[in-house]
């Protein structure tokens, strides 16, 4: 009976050691995953912020370009009117 108790106790102890080892490995993996998820969350936040800043910058550049194009269009219209006046003056002369 003592031999069976010793063998049973040894087997239970061995099983508890094995379970403890795998449990510790699982805890370490979970910690690493939590750290990785935190790092990825920070990276996503940074990338989203950069994308928003880029969009704002592009919108500002588009506004400047649109203003310039409008001014150029107005100037071309003035030149067209001047050309029409010059042509009228040449026809009358």
Beta strands, then each sheet from edge to edge (+ up, - down):
end
